[in-house]
Amino acid sequence: MALLERVGTLLRANINDLIEKAEDPEKLAKQLVLDMENQLLQVKTQVAIAIADQHLLQKKLKEHEDAMNQWNRKAELAVQKQQDDLARAALERSLSSQQLAASFSQQLEDQTAETETLRNAFGRLQQKLSETRSTCEMLIAQHRRARTAGKANAARTLAASHERSNVLSRLRTTIQRNEATNAASHVILEAQSLEDQLNGLEKEDRIERLLEDLKSRQPRLT
């Protein structure tokens, strides 16, 4: 999804730019951690939104399932009262609710997959941030010890070279994971149109068949 694409782009651009321009390893380390913290916050926000959307879809699905069952009961009552017109109208409402329920069911399935993808991305990014913090702390301590020992210039060169290799390696792994997540998360929540193009005659026939079925089961309803 777009967020994960931006995360990969930001990681690639920021790290490469910092490596090329960094004169102070401590400044580089702090900026790297700050960038990843910002990215983690964005993913966390999207996870919360995705969970909220999932709950809303679950609520809507239940509403339409309940409505379908309610209209079916009303159709049965109309048959008992020998009110065929009312029974037909109730069955038509039941069919509409059934179609809406099917639509929301598919949306919920897609949203559940989307939410799980974001959860996994958040977990991996948390782990990556923890690893980055540890590495940066080690780099800062190493740099300060070297500076205290009077070897700041030589130690800074070695640390920058070593960190350059480590950061690039972590960058490649992170980008590969984000690209794989992005490829798996292209299922986008989209509203599904109702099947409102049903042929009029076919719909009437279906309602008539449902009505006849209710009538045939009339002895069991009384």
N, C-alpha and C positions, 0 to 999 in steps of 0.2 A: 504494500500500500504506500501512499505518498509519504506518510510519516517515516516509514522505515527507509525509503529511498533517500529522504532528506538526512536521516541519521548517517547513512553510509556516505553520502556526499560531504556532510560536515566533518565526519571523521577523516576522510581522505584529504579534504582541502585544508582543514585546520592543522592536522599533524604535519603534513608535508610543508606547509608554510612556516610553522613554528620551527621545524627542524632546519630548514634552509636559513632562517633569519635569527635563530636563537644565539645569543651571546652569553647568556646566563642559564646554566642547567636548572637551577632552582626555579627560575621564572618559567622555563619551559614546562617543568613538572607541574607546577601549580596551575598553569593555564590548561594543560591537558586534563587534569582532574576536574577543573571547573567546567570545561566543555562537556565532559561525559556526564557530570551531575545535571547539567541543563538538559541534555538529551534524555536522561533517565526520567526527569520530571515530566517531560513531554509525553513519553511513553506511558508513564503512570496515569497521567490525565486521560489519555486515550483509553486505557484499560477501564477506568472508572466510567467513562461515557459508554463504552461498549457493553459493560455489565448493566448499566441503567437501561440501555436500548433493549437488551435481552429480556429484562424483567417486564418492560412495557409490552413487548411482543407476546410474552407468555400471558399477560393479563388480557390482551386483545383476543388472543386465540381462545381463551376460556370463555370470554364474553360471547363470542359467536357460536361456540359449541353449546353453551347454555341456551342461547336464543334458538338455535336449531331444534334442540330438544323441546323447548317450550312451544314452538309452533307445531311440532309434531303432535304434542298432546292436545293442542287446540283443534287440530284437524280431526283427531280421533273423537273429540267431544262433538264437533260439528256433524260428523257422520252419525254419531249416536242420536243426535237431534234431527237427522235427516235434512241437514242444511248443506247440500252439495256445493253450492256457490261459496259458502264460507269455508268449507273444507278445501276447495280448490285454492282459494286465496291464502289460506294458512299453509298449504303445501308449497305454494310458490314462495312465500316468505321463508319457509324452511330450506328450500333449495338455495335461495340467495345467501342465507346464513351459512349453509354448508360450503358454498363456494368461497365465501370470505374466510371461513375457518381453514380451508385448504390452503388459501393464499398465505395467511398468517403462519400456518404450520411450516411452509417452505421458507418463509422469511426467518422464522425462528431457527430453523436448522442452519441456514446460512450465517445468521448472526452468532450462533453458538460456536461455529467453526472460527469465525472472525475473532471472537472473544478469546478463544483458546490460543489462537496464534499470537495475539497481543500479550496474553499472560506469559507464554513461553519466551517471547522477545524481551519482556520486562525482566524475567528471571535471568536470562543470559546476560543482559546488560548490567544487572546488579552484580553478577559474578565478575564480569569484565571490569567494572568500576573498582571492585574490591582488589582485584589483582593489580590494577593500575596504581591504586593508592599505595599498595605495599611496595611496588617497584619504585615509585616516585620517592617514597620515604627513604628507601635504601639509597637511591641516587643522591638525595639531599645530604644524608648523613655521610656518605662517601666523599662528597664534594667538600663538606665542611672539615672533615678530618684532613683531607689533602691540603686544604688552604691553611689550616692550623699548623701543619707540619712544614709549611714553607714550600709546598709543591703544587700550589694552586694551578698554575698555568699548564703544567704537564698533566696533572690529574684531570683538569677540566677537559682537555683534549681527548684523553682516553675515555672519560665518562661520557662525553658527547658522542664519541664514535660508538661506544658500546650501547648507549641508549638509542642511538640512531638505528642500529641493527635490531635491537629488541622491539622498539616502537613500530618499525616497519613490519616485523614479523607479527606482532599483535594486530596491526592494522589489516594485514592480509586475512588473518583468521576472522576478525570482526566483520570485514566486508563480505567475505564468503558466507558467513552465517546470516548476515542481514539480507544478502541477495537471495539466499535459499528461503528465508522467511518471507521476503517480498513476493517470490514466485508462488508461495503457498497461500498467500493472503489476498489474492486478487478477487476473491469471492466478495463482491460488494453488495451491501444491503440495498435492495431496490424494491420499490413498490410493484406488486404484481397486479396486473389488470384482471378484473373479474371477467368471467366468461360471459360478457354481456352481448356477444354476437351469436348466441344460440339461435338456431332457427326457430321461429315462432311456432310453427306446427309441431316440431319435435318436442318443444318444451310443453306444449299443451298435451301432447300424447303421453309424455312422461307423468304429468300431473294426473291425467285420467287413469293411468295404470296404477299409480299410488292410491288414488281414490278407490278404485275397484278392489285393490288389495286390502284397504281398510274395511270396505264393505264385506269382503269375504271373510274377514276375521271378526265381524261384528258380534257373533255369539260370545266370543271370548271377552269382548269389551263390556258387555252388559252385566 
